[in-house]
């Protein structure tokens, strides 16, 4: 982790200090949605896929969608008013948010003081009451209600754009 940025302990203390309700559970490290799907957790919430994308103009996007959805990057580019999206590198992830691959979630935006990353959440998740996110490390999960997520984002002054995101069409 980047020494200038918050880690798991700091983000959990941040939530506690602001009285933002959450539950946290430690577990074996997971690197992707397939591994995450094998976890048996006592906390509940929608498991979310988190992607850091970059366009050719250098704009960065943290896109949150359902665990099972494969996004159509072409249509997503249009939705975001962007050109040619690609996955950000592990180095870029670390530079922007101070975390390693497999640990991405909206909680990492605590480290985006310059507001360089635009948070886009799939409108398909709008009906969910609770979400599961990694707290900047992939060996734990945090359960946050929708209102707790909103409180967190307000407290770091990092709003979310809730947009309909298209899935890849089956061949």
BELZIFEN-V994714 format. One record per residue. N is the residue number from 1. PHI is phi in whole degrees, 0 to 359 (none if undefined). OMEGA is omega in radians with two decimals (NA if undefined). D_LAST is the distance of its C-alpha to the last C-alpha in whole Angstrom. Layout:
n:N phi:PHI omega:OMEGA d_last:D_LAST
n:N phi:PHI omega:OMEGA d_last:D_LAST
This chain:
n:1 phi:none omega:3.09 d_last:40
n:2 phi:293 omega:-3.07 d_last:42
n:3 phi:299 omega:-3.11 d_last:45
n:4 phi:276 omega:-3.01 d_last:45
n:5 phi:242 omega:3.13 d_last:43
n:6 phi:291 omega:3.03 d_last:42
n:7 phi:241 omega:-3.09 d_last:41
n:8 phi:304 omega:-3.10 d_last:40
n:9 phi:300 omega:-3.11 d_last:44
n:10 phi:293 omega:-3.12 d_last:45
n:11 phi:290 omega:3.10 d_last:42
n:12 phi:292 omega:3.08 d_last:43
n:13 phi:295 omega:3.10 d_last:46
n:14 phi:300 omega:3.13 d_last:45
n:15 phi:298 omega:3.14 d_last:44
n:16 phi:297 omega:-3.09 d_last:47
n:17 phi:298 omega:-3.14 d_last:49
n:18 phi:264 omega:3.13 d_last:47
n:19 phi:54 omega:3.06 d_last:47
n:20 phi:267 omega:-3.07 d_last:44
n:21 phi:296 omega:3.09 d_last:43
n:22 phi:199 omega:2.96 d_last:40
n:23 phi:234 omega:-3.14 d_last:40
n:24 phi:229 omega:3.10 d_last:39
n:25 phi:225 omega:3.05 d_last:39
n:26 phi:281 omega:3.12 d_last:39
n:27 phi:202 omega:3.07 d_last:36
n:28 phi:296 omega:3.10 d_last:35
n:29 phi:300 omega:3.06 d_last:33
n:30 phi:232 omega:-3.09 d_last:30
n:31 phi:255 omega:-3.06 d_last:27
n:32 phi:206 omega:-3.09 d_last:24
n:33 phi:293 omega:3.12 d_last:22
n:34 phi:298 omega:3.11 d_last:22
n:35 phi:293 omega:3.13 d_last:26
n:36 phi:299 omega:-3.12 d_last:26
n:37 phi:295 omega:3.13 d_last:25
n:38 phi:273 omega:-3.13 d_last:27
n:39 phi:288 omega:2.97 d_last:30
n:40 phi:253 omega:-3.08 d_last:33
n:41 phi:246 omega:3.05 d_last:34
n:42 phi:274 omega:3.08 d_last:37
n:43 phi:274 omega:-3.07 d_last:36
n:44 phi:241 omega:3.09 d_last:34
n:45 phi:155 omega:3.09 d_last:31
n:46 phi:289 omega:3.05 d_last:27
n:47 phi:282 omega:-3.03 d_last:26
n:48 phi:244 omega:3.02 d_last:24
n:49 phi:267 omega:-3.10 d_last:22
n:50 phi:240 omega:-3.09 d_last:24
n:51 phi:233 omega:3.02 d_last:23
n:52 phi:258 omega:-3.09 d_last:25
n:53 phi:243 omega:-3.13 d_last:24
n:54 phi:223 omega:3.06 d_last:26
n:55 phi:260 omega:-3.04 d_last:26
n:56 phi:288 omega:3.06 d_last:27
n:57 phi:271 omega:3.11 d_last:30
n:58 phi:90 omega:3.07 d_last:31
n:59 phi:279 omega:-3.11 d_last:30
n:60 phi:249 omega:-3.09 d_last:29
n:61 phi:226 omega:2.94 d_last:27
n:62 phi:262 omega:-3.09 d_last:27
n:63 phi:253 omega:3.14 d_last:24
n:64 phi:246 omega:3.14 d_last:24
n:65 phi:219 omega:3.14 d_last:21
n:66 phi:290 omega:-3.07 d_last:20
n:67 phi:301 omega:-3.02 d_last:20
n:68 phi:268 omega:-3.01 d_last:17
n:69 phi:278 omega:2.95 d_last:15
n:70 phi:258 omega:-3.06 d_last:13
n:71 phi:280 omega:3.01 d_last:14
n:72 phi:273 omega:-3.06 d_last:13
n:73 phi:296 omega:3.09 d_last:16
n:74 phi:297 omega:3.11 d_last:15
n:75 phi:292 omega:3.10 d_last:16
n:76 phi:297 omega:3.08 d_last:18
n:77 phi:304 omega:3.13 d_last:20
n:78 phi:296 omega:3.14 d_last:21
n:79 phi:302 omega:-3.09 d_last:22
n:80 phi:272 omega:-3.10 d_last:24
n:81 phi:66 omega:-3.02 d_last:26
n:82 phi:234 omega:3.11 d_last:25
n:83 phi:239 omega:3.00 d_last:24
n:84 phi:43 omega:3.10 d_last:21
n:85 phi:280 omega:3.02 d_last:21
n:86 phi:216 omega:3.14 d_last:21
n:87 phi:285 omega:3.11 d_last:22
n:88 phi:290 omega:-3.13 d_last:26
n:89 phi:287 omega:3.06 d_last:28
n:90 phi:300 omega:3.11 d_last:30
n:91 phi:296 omega:3.13 d_last:33
n:92 phi:294 omega:3.10 d_last:32
n:93 phi:303 omega:-3.14 d_last:31
n:94 phi:292 omega:-3.13 d_last:35
n:95 phi:297 omega:-3.08 d_last:36
n:96 phi:283 omega:-2.92 d_last:35
n:97 phi:237 omega:3.06 d_last:35
n:98 phi:70 omega:-3.11 d_last:37
n:99 phi:233 omega:3.13 d_last:35
n:100 phi:260 omega:3.09 d_last:33
n:101 phi:308 omega:3.13 d_last:29
n:102 phi:94 omega:-3.08 d_last:28
n:103 phi:246 omega:-3.04 d_last:31
n:104 phi:290 omega:3.00 d_last:29
n:105 phi:194 omega:3.08 d_last:30
n:106 phi:302 omega:3.12 d_last:32
n:107 phi:297 omega:3.12 d_last:35
n:108 phi:293 omega:3.14 d_last:35
n:109 phi:293 omega:3.02 d_last:35
n:110 phi:302 omega:-3.13 d_last:39
n:111 phi:267 omega:-3.12 d_last:39
n:112 phi:259 omega:-3.10 d_last:38
n:113 phi:297 omega:3.14 d_last:41
n:114 phi:279 omega:3.12 d_last:40
n:115 phi:57 omega:3.14 d_last:38
n:116 phi:275 omega:-3.08 d_last:35
n:117 phi:252 omega:3.08 d_last:32
n:118 phi:270 omega:3.12 d_last:31
n:119 phi:272 omega:3.12 d_last:29
n:120 phi:236 omega:3.13 d_last:26
n:121 phi:247 omega:-3.14 d_last:26
n:122 phi:300 omega:3.13 d_last:23
n:123 phi:301 omega:3.10 d_last:24
n:124 phi:298 omega:3.13 d_last:22
n:125 phi:272 omega:-3.04 d_last:25
n:126 phi:300 omega:-3.13 d_last:28
n:127 phi:276 omega:-3.13 d_last:29
n:128 phi:285 omega:3.12 d_last:29
n:129 phi:275 omega:-3.03 d_last:33
n:130 phi:218 omega:-3.12 d_last:33
n:131 phi:236 omega:3.00 d_last:31
n:132 phi:250 omega:3.12 d_last:31
n:133 phi:223 omega:3.00 d_last:31
n:134 phi:283 omega:3.09 d_last:33
n:135 phi:271 omega:3.09 d_last:36
n:136 phi:73 omega:3.03 d_last:36
n:137 phi:221 omega:-3.02 d_last:35
n:138 phi:268 omega:3.10 d_last:33
n:139 phi:250 omega:3.09 d_last:35
n:140 phi:203 omega:3.04 d_last:36
n:141 phi:228 omega:3.10 d_last:34
n:142 phi:246 omega:3.05 d_last:36
n:143 phi:260 omega:-3.13 d_last:35
n:144 phi:234 omega:3.02 d_last:36
n:145 phi:289 omega:3.10 d_last:36
n:146 phi:301 omega:-3.12 d_last:35
n:147 phi:291 omega:3.08 d_last:38
n:148 phi:292 omega:3.08 d_last:39
n:149 phi:299 omega:3.12 d_last:36
n:150 phi:299 omega:3.12 d_last:37
n:151 phi:297 omega:3.11 d_last:41
n:152 phi:301 omega:-3.11 d_last:39
n:153 phi:297 omega:3.06 d_last:38
n:154 phi:296 omega:-3.07 d_last:41
n:155 phi:292 omega:3.08 d_last:43
n:156 phi:258 omega:3.13 d_last:41
n:157 phi:53 omega:-3.11 d_last:41
n:158 phi:226 omega:-3.07 d_last:37
n:159 phi:292 omega:3.08 d_last:35
n:160 phi:254 omega:2.96 d_last:32
n:161 phi:259 omega:3.10 d_last:29
n:162 phi:268 omega:-3.05 d_last:28
n:163 phi:232 omega:3.03 d_last:25
n:164 phi:289 omega:-3.11 d_last:21
n:165 phi:245 omega:-3.08 d_last:19
n:166 phi:280 omega:3.05 d_last:15
n:167 phi:274 omega:3.03 d_last:12
n:168 phi:300 omega:3.09 d_last:9
n:169 phi:277 omega:3.12 d_last:6
n:170 phi:290 omega:-3.12 d_last:4
n:171 phi:282 omega:NA d_last:0
